[in-house]
């Protein structure tokens, strides 16, 4: 269990899965995440790089602050990717319309 907590990493944008598993393992291995600052550091270490940097720079004081900010950033990244996909689809459709007239 301790090894799993030490090696726990967020996969993709699954912030829910990562956070839930982190809390489960932290509950089962409390000595690995004491004092509270160590718990925050351990949580941050498992986040994806794109989220970790922003959360770390905000210097969250509690695990709740770190989790809240991580969820906000993950939500923004997911929304940004969805917006990019929508824009790409629009450009493809517009490109198809333009090429039909050339035939």
MMTF fields as JSON, N, C-alpha, C and O atoms, coordinates in Angstrom:
{
  "mmtfVersion": "1.0.0",
  "mmtfProducer": "UNKNOWN",
  "numBonds": 411,
  "numAtoms": 412,
  "numGroups": 103,
  "numChains": 1,
  "numModels": 1,
  "chainsPerModel": [1],
  "groupsPerChain": [103],
  "chainIdList": ["A"],
  "bondAtomList": [4, 2, 8, 6, 12, 10, 16, 14, 20, 18, 24, 22, 28, 26, 32, 30, 36, 34, 40, 38, 44, 42, 48, 46, 52, 50, 56, 54, 60, 58, 64, 62, 68, 66, 72, 70, 76, 74, 80, 78, 84, 82, 88, 86, 92, 90, 96, 94, 100, 98, 104, 102, 108, 106, 112, 110, 116, 114, 120, 118, 124, 122, 128, 126, 132, 130, 136, 134, 140, 138, 144, 142, 148, 146, 152, 150, 156, 154, 160, 158, 164, 162, 168, 166, 172, 170, 176, 174, 180, 178, 184, 182, 188, 186, 192, 190, 196, 194, 200, 198, 204, 202, 208, 206, 212, 210, 216, 214, 220, 218, 224, 222, 228, 226, 232, 230, 236, 234, 240, 238, 244, 242, 248, 246, 252, 250, 256, 254, 260, 258, 264, 262, 268, 266, 272, 270, 276, 274, 280, 278, 284, 282, 288, 286, 292, 290, 296, 294, 300, 298, 304, 302, 308, 306, 312, 310, 316, 314, 320, 318, 324, 322, 328, 326, 332, 330, 336, 334, 340, 338, 344, 342, 348, 346, 352, 350, 356, 354, 360, 358, 364, 362, 368, 366, 372, 370, 376, 374, 380, 378, 384, 382, 388, 386, 392, 390, 396, 394, 400, 398, 404, 402, 408, 406],
  "bondOrderList": [1, 1, 1, 1, 1, 1, 1, 1, 1, 1, 1, 1, 1, 1, 1, 1, 1, 1, 1, 1, 1, 1, 1, 1, 1, 1, 1, 1, 1, 1, 1, 1, 1, 1, 1, 1, 1, 1, 1, 1, 1, 1, 1, 1, 1, 1, 1, 1, 1, 1, 1, 1, 1, 1, 1, 1, 1, 1, 1, 1, 1, 1, 1, 1, 1, 1, 1, 1, 1, 1, 1, 1, 1, 1, 1, 1, 1, 1, 1, 1, 1, 1, 1, 1, 1, 1, 1, 1, 1, 1, 1, 1, 1, 1, 1, 1, 1, 1, 1, 1, 1, 1],
  "groupList": [{"groupName": "UNK", "atomNameList": ["N", "CA", "C", "O"], "elementList": ["N", "C", "C", "O"], "formalChargeList": [0, 0, 0, 0], "bondAtomList": [1, 0, 2, 1, 3, 2], "bondOrderList": [1, 1, 2], "singleLetterCode": "X", "chemCompType": "L-PEPTIDE LINKING"}],
  "groupTypeList": [0, 0, 0, 0, 0, 0, 0, 0, 0, 0, 0, 0, 0, 0, 0, 0, 0, 0, 0, 0, 0, 0, 0, 0, 0, 0, 0, 0, 0, 0, 0, 0, 0, 0, 0, 0, 0, 0, 0, 0, 0, 0, 0, 0, 0, 0, 0, 0, 0, 0, 0, 0, 0, 0, 0, 0, 0, 0, 0, 0, 0, 0, 0, 0, 0, 0, 0, 0, 0, 0, 0, 0, 0, 0, 0, 0, 0, 0, 0, 0, 0, 0, 0, 0, 0, 0, 0, 0, 0, 0, 0, 0, 0, 0, 0, 0, 0, 0, 0, 0, 0, 0, 0],
  "groupIdList": [1, 2, 3, 4, 5, 6, 7, 8, 9, 10, 11, 12, 13, 14, 15, 16, 17, 18, 19, 20, 21, 22, 23, 24, 25, 26, 27, 28, 29, 30, 31, 32, 33, 34, 35, 36, 37, 38, 39, 40, 41, 42, 43, 44, 45, 46, 47, 48, 49, 50, 51, 52, 53, 54, 55, 56, 57, 58, 59, 60, 61, 62, 63, 64, 65, 66, 67, 68, 69, 70, 71, 72, 73, 74, 75, 76, 77, 78, 79, 80, 81, 82, 83, 84, 85, 86, 87, 88, 89, 90, 91, 92, 93, 94, 95, 96, 97, 98, 99, 100, 101, 102, 103],
  "secStructList": [7, 2, 2, 2, 2, 2, 2, 7, 7, 7, 7, 6, 6, 7, 2, 2, 2, 2, 2, 2, 2, 2, 2, 2, 2, 2, 2, 2, 6, 4, 4, 4, 4, 7, 1, 2, 2, 2, 2, 2, 2, 2, 2, 2, 2, 2, 1, 7, 2, 2, 2, 2, 2, 2, 2, 2, 2, 6, 6, 7, 1, 1, 2, 2, 2, 2, 2, 2, 2, 2, 2, 2, 2, 2, 2, 2, 2, 2, 2, 2, 2, 2, 2, 2, 2, 2, 2, 2, 2, 2, 2, 2, 2, 2, 2, 2, 2, 2, 2, 2, 6, 6, 7],
  "xCoordList": [0.826, 0.0, 0.87, 0.598, 1.908, 2.781, 3.449, 3.575, 3.87, 4.512, 3.523, 3.888, 2.282, 1.266, 1.035, 0.908, 0.981, 0.806, 1.993, 1.823, 3.182, 4.393, 4.43, 4.879, 3.962, 4.015, 2.729, 2.653, 1.726, 0.433, 0.577, 1.155, 0.044, 0.089, -1.277, -1.994, -1.605, -2.845, -2.697, -1.684, -3.698, -3.677, -4.595, -5.793, -4.023, -4.819, -5.401, -4.679, -6.681, -7.372, -8.313, -9.286, -8.028, -8.886, -8.578, -8.01, -8.953, -8.703, -9.535, -9.077, -10.755, -11.595, -10.943, -10.825, -10.525, -9.908, -8.642, -8.42, -7.813, -6.561, -6.826, -6.235, -7.714, -7.988, -8.612, -8.226, -9.574, -10.207, -9.198, -9.173, -8.37, -7.376, -6.338, -5.895, -5.952, -4.999, -5.558, -4.864, -6.811, -7.42, -7.538, -7.304, -7.895, -7.976, -6.623, -6.52, -5.593, -4.258, -3.71, -3.026, -3.992, -3.542, -4.2, -3.579, -5.444, -6.146, -5.531, -5.395, -5.16, -4.59, -3.121, -2.633, -2.424, -0.989, -0.749, -0.035, -1.324, -1.255, 0.163, 0.43, 1.068, 2.438, 3.163, 4.103, 2.74, 3.406, 2.992, 3.657, 1.91, 1.408, 1.277, 0.399, 2.142, 2.182, 3.525, 4.523, 3.604, 2.533, 1.723, 1.932, 0.807, -0.112, 0.613, 0.156, 1.724, 2.472, 2.972, 3.024, 3.338, 3.798, 2.638, 2.821, 1.45, 0.274, 0.007, -0.287, 0.106, -0.097, 0.969, 0.652, 2.228, 3.321, 3.132, 3.335, 2.743, 2.547, 1.413, 1.512, 0.336, -0.788, -0.338, -0.647, 0.392, 0.855, 1.784, 1.734, 2.626, 3.601, 2.925, 3.48, 1.745, 1.066, 0.253, -0.22, 0.083, -0.692, 0.076, 1.3, -0.641, 0.031, 0.832, 0.502, 1.883, 2.779, 2.043, 2.33, 1.102, 0.398, -0.417, -0.61, -0.887, -1.658, -0.722, -0.883, 0.242, 1.142, 1.828, 1.884, 2.343, 3.063, 2.206, 2.635, 0.996, 0.105, -0.335, -0.396, -0.641, -1.078, 0.087, -0.091, 1.263, 2.431, 2.744, 3.056, 2.663, 2.981, 1.998, 2.333, 0.8, -0.178, 0.065, -0.559, 0.956, 1.334, 0.118, -0.111, -0.655, -1.833, -1.429, -0.475, -2.161, -1.843, -2.403, -1.836, -3.514, -4.155, -4.4, -4.34, -4.674, -4.986, -6.273, -6.403, -7.219, -8.473, -8.228, -8.844, -7.334, -6.987, -6.354, -6.681, -5.452, -4.765, -5.753, -5.691, -6.654, -7.645, -8.582, -8.868, -9.054, -9.986, -9.35, -9.97, -8.131, -7.453, -7.161, -7.266, -6.797, -6.522, -7.764, -7.684, -8.912, -10.167, -10.485, -10.92, -10.268, -10.538, -9.648, -10.118, -8.365, -7.437, -7.721, -7.653, -8.038, -8.371, -9.62, -9.681, -10.606, -11.822, -11.536, -12.103, -10.652, -10.28, -9.555, -9.819, -8.64, -7.908, -8.843, -8.713, -9.779, -10.747, -11.604, -11.851, -12.056, -12.874, -12.076, -12.595, -10.82, -9.971, -9.795, -9.845, -9.588, -9.429, -10.722, -10.694, -11.853, -13.141, -13.362, -13.856, -12.995, -13.134, -12.236, -12.648, -11.01, -10.09, -10.645, -10.555, -11.217, -11.785, -12.949, -13.086, -13.781, -14.915, -14.434, -14.983, -13.413, -12.867, -12.271, -12.437, -11.583, -11.006, -12.098, -11.969, -13.182, -14.295, -14.922, -15.271, -15.064, -15.637, -14.758, -15.259, -13.444, -12.527, -12.585, -12.524, -12.704, -12.775, -14.047, -14.015, -15.163, -16.438, -16.371, -16.822, -15.817, -15.694, -14.751, -14.985, -13.693, -12.762, -13.43, -13.18, -14.28, -15.004, -15.956, -16.087, -16.607, -17.543, -16.805, -17.297, -15.63, -14.852, -14.325, -14.252, -13.961, -13.385, -14.451, -14.133, -15.692, -16.759, -17.01, -17.336, -16.86, -17.109, -16.015, -16.234, -14.856, -13.737, -13.846, -13.179, -14.646, -14.72, -15.449, -15.598],
  "yCoordList": [-1.198, 0.0, 1.261, 2.212, 1.257, 2.426, 2.682, 3.826, 1.617, 1.752, 2.305, 3.13, 1.85, 2.35, 3.845, 4.6, 4.269, 5.691, 6.49, 7.562, 5.972, 6.658, 6.802, 7.825, 5.786, 5.775, 6.248, 6.263, 6.63, 7.017, 8.253, 9.259, 8.167, 9.272, 9.412, 8.432, 10.628, 10.912, 10.423, 10.684, 9.72, 9.197, 10.053, 10.161, 10.654, 11.51, 12.673, 13.375, 12.882, 13.954, 13.39, 14.043, 12.175, 11.528, 12.047, 11.331, 13.283, 13.901, 13.231, 13.112, 12.789, 12.103, 10.812, 10.571, 9.993, 8.714, 8.898, 8.196, 9.843, 10.097, 10.585, 10.078, 11.567, 12.143, 11.117, 11.023, 10.348, 9.329, 8.286, 7.926, 7.804, 6.788, 7.372, 6.691, 8.618, 9.258, 9.3, 8.949, 9.728, 9.807, 8.424, 8.283, 7.412, 6.048, 5.592, 5.096, 5.765, 5.319, 6.159, 5.627, 7.446, 8.307, 7.892, 7.965, 7.462, 6.98, 5.678, 5.472, 4.802, 3.506, 3.601, 2.742, 4.616, 4.791, 6.196, 6.982, 6.527, 7.908, 8.401, 9.598, 7.504, 7.933, 8.488, 9.271, 8.092, 8.566, 9.981, 10.62, 10.462, 11.777, 12.707, 13.568, 12.527, 13.42, 14.114, 13.484, 15.35, 16.289, 16.712, 16.21, 17.636, 18.041, 18.553, 18.323, 19.236, 19.759, 18.625, 18.769, 17.506, 16.341, 15.766, 15.325, 15.77, 15.267, 16.111, 15.571, 17.42, 18.314, 18.046, 17.926, 17.952, 17.696, 16.371, 16.292, 15.331, 14.018, 14.062, 13.464, 14.771, 14.912, 15.639, 15.214, 16.735, 17.52, 16.711, 16.835, 15.889, 15.112, 14.179, 13.922, 13.676, 12.735, 13.376, 12.68, 14.689, 15.375, 15.411, 15.282, 15.586, 15.755, 17.054, 17.973, 17.119, 18.282, 19.59, 20.613, 19.548, 20.775, 21.349, 22.563, 20.503, 20.955, 21.203, 22.181, 20.324, 20.4, 21.759, 22.341, 22.256, 23.527, 24.678, 25.473, 24.767, 25.859, 25.735, 26.734, 24.52, 24.331, 24.593, 25.239, 24.105, 24.304, 25.79, 26.247, 26.538, 27.968, 28.744, 29.82, 28.219, 28.889, 28.586, 29.199, 27.658, 27.266, 26.99, 27.703, 25.963, 25.655, 25.26, 24.507, 25.773, 25.517, 24.186, 23.561, 23.752, 22.515, 21.596, 22.016, 20.341, 19.377, 19.797, 19.61, 20.361, 20.807, 21.923, 21.945, 22.847, 23.914, 23.328, 23.734, 22.376, 21.748, 20.993, 21.086, 20.253, 19.479, 20.418, 20.2, 21.452, 22.395, 23.047, 23.116, 23.515, 24.158, 23.157, 23.497, 21.934, 20.896, 20.597, 20.445, 20.513, 20.27, 21.425, 21.2, 22.653, 23.807, 23.784, 24.004, 23.516, 23.499, 22.346, 22.515, 21.176, 20.035, 20.348, 20.032, 20.962, 21.348, 22.324, 22.211, 23.286, 24.249, 23.568, 23.866, 22.65, 21.943, 21.098, 21.059, 20.426, 19.601, 20.487, 20.145, 21.622, 22.542, 23.107, 23.222, 23.46, 23.983, 22.96, 23.31, 21.696, 20.648, 20.446, 20.228, 20.519, 20.377, 21.542, 21.352, 22.743, 23.915, 23.794, 24.136, 23.308, 23.121, 22.104, 22.297, 21.022, 19.993, 20.567, 20.287, 21.365, 21.982, 22.925, 22.934, 23.717, 24.634, 23.868, 24.272, 22.771, 21.952, 21.387, 21.384, 20.907, 20.368, 21.452, 21.197, 22.653, 23.753, 24.072, 24.279, 24.112, 24.409, 23.321, 23.614, 22.065, 20.961, 21.068, 20.879, 21.37, 21.502, 22.674, 22.568, 23.786, 24.95, 24.654, 25.107, 23.903, 23.511, 22.607, 22.736, 21.687, 20.796, 21.589, 21.292, 22.573, 23.391, 24.147, 24.263, 24.659, 25.409, 24.531, 24.976, 23.315, 22.437, 21.855, 21.443, 21.809, 21.265, 22.148, 21.652, 23.442, 24.353, 24.308, 24.741, 23.801, 23.746, 22.577, 22.585, 21.592, 20.382, 20.612, 19.694],
  "zCoordList": [0.0, 0.0, 0.0, -0.733, 0.824, 0.891, -0.454, -0.89, -1.095, -2.405, -3.435, -4.272, -3.368, -4.298, -4.083, -5.047, -2.825, -2.535, -3.053, -3.635, -2.843, -3.285, -4.807, -5.325, -5.518, -6.986, -7.661, -8.889, -6.89, -7.454, -8.339, -7.928, -9.562, -10.515, -11.184, -11.388, -11.513, -12.235, -13.67, -14.318, -14.16, -15.529, -16.394, -16.13, -17.424, -18.301, -17.532, -16.824, -17.66, -16.943, -15.881, -15.504, -15.398, -14.403, -13.002, -12.177, -12.743, -11.44, -10.353, -9.217, -10.682, -9.694, -9.219, -8.018, -10.163, -9.819, -9.009, -8.022, -9.426, -8.714, -7.288, -6.335, -7.148, -5.83, -4.897, -3.731, -5.398, -4.555, -4.087, -2.91, -5.002, -4.626, -3.671, -2.747, -3.888, -2.986, -1.567, -0.612, -1.429, -0.097, 0.549, 1.749, -0.23, 0.308, 0.84, 1.961, 0.027, 0.432, 1.58, 2.454, 1.596, 2.693, 4.003, 5.064, 3.931, 5.122, 5.626, 6.832, 4.695, 5.062, 5.48, 6.214, 5.027, 5.323, 5.876, 5.253, 7.022, 7.514, 7.808, 7.702, 8.174, 8.489, 7.273, 7.414, 6.088, 4.87, 4.477, 3.662, 5.049, 4.661, 5.872, 5.91, 6.839, 7.996, 8.004, 7.656, 8.375, 8.717, 7.492, 6.387, 7.709, 6.638, 5.4, 4.28, 5.581, 4.428, 3.543, 2.322, 4.146, 3.376, 2.573, 1.438, 3.159, 2.451, 1.208, 0.142, 1.34, 0.192, -0.865, -2.049, -0.446, -1.394, -2.125, -3.337, -1.388, -1.996, -3.013, -4.085, -2.68, -3.611, -4.875, -5.988, -4.695, -5.844, -6.734, -7.957, -6.134, -6.895, -7.904, -8.972, -7.578, -8.463, -9.574, -10.472, -9.528, -10.566, -11.88, -11.892, -12.983, -14.27, -14.227, -13.478, -15.033, -15.013, -15.285, -14.665, -16.208, -16.583, -15.425, -15.347, -14.542, -13.383, -12.197, -11.467, -12.013, -10.857, -10.744, -9.661, -11.848, -11.806, -11.321, -10.485, -11.844, -11.446, -9.993, -9.276, -9.555, -8.173, -7.223, -6.19, -7.557, -6.705, -6.552, -5.452, -7.639, -7.577, -6.705, -6.21, -6.51, -5.651, -4.174, -3.308, -3.882, -2.519, -1.632, -0.655, -1.966, -1.153, 0.269, 0.466, 1.251, 2.656, 3.142, 4.038, 2.554, 2.999, 1.812, 0.656, 2.118, 1.06, 0.351, -0.858, 1.092, 0.47, -0.538, -1.604, -0.207, -1.153, -2.414, -3.529, -2.227, -3.364, -4.247, -5.473, -3.633, -4.388, -5.143, -6.32, -4.473, -5.101, -6.334, -7.396, -6.187, -7.312, -8.429, -9.608, -8.068, -9.068, -9.894, -11.113, -9.229, -9.942, -10.893, -12.023, -10.438, -11.293, -12.534, -13.65, -12.33, -13.459, -14.412, -15.629, -13.866, -14.722, -15.539, -16.728, -14.914, -15.63, -16.757, -17.844, -16.495, -17.533, -18.686, -19.851, -18.363, -19.418, -20.272, -21.496, -19.626, -20.357, -21.257, -22.414, -20.729, -21.522, -22.688, -23.799, -22.444, -23.521, -24.635, -25.814, -24.267, -25.279, -26.06, -27.271, -25.365, -26.046, -27.009, -28.12, -26.577, -27.447, -28.676, -29.784, -28.479, -29.604, -30.598, -31.81, -30.078, -30.95, -31.748, -32.939, -31.1, -31.781, -32.877, -33.979, -32.577, -33.578, -34.757, -35.908, -34.478, -35.556, -36.449, -37.673, -35.829, -36.604, -37.478, -38.63, -36.937, -37.714, -38.917, -40.022, -38.698, -39.804, -40.866, -42.06, -40.44, -41.402, -42.229, -43.445, -41.581, -42.289, -43.251, -44.392, -42.806, -43.68, -44.837, -45.958, -44.58, -45.638, -46.651, -47.849, -46.195, -47.104, -47.991, -49.178, -47.439, -48.215, -49.306, -50.429, -48.98, -49.956, -51.069, -52.214, -50.773, -51.798, -52.714, -53.83, -52.284, -53.125, -54.335, -55.413, -54.162, -55.273, -56.324, -57.456, -55.981, -56.916, -57.88, -58.915, -57.588, -58.417, -59.667, -60.473]
}
